[in-house]
């Protein structure tokens, strides 16, 4: 699964768009105060994380986009 397929799956599951951010695919505006996120890490891998009260915390690091997408999906569904 890639980021676009993940976004489609979240829409199909009726997960509100303000609950998550997917880098380059779904970046809600205005930015919600708390949400889960999927993004490319500085080292080229992928990470899932949470923004809470203006602070970002990495939940997990992943070797590829598919693993990161599967993890974010499991957190939201």
PyMOL commands that set and color helices and strands:
alter all, ss='L'
color gray80, all
select helices_A, chain A and resi 3-12+17-19+65-76
alter helices_A, ss='H'
color red, helices_A
select strands_A, chain A and resi 20-22+35-40+46-52+55-62
alter strands_A, ss='S'
color yellow, strands_A
deselect
rebuild
show_as cartoon
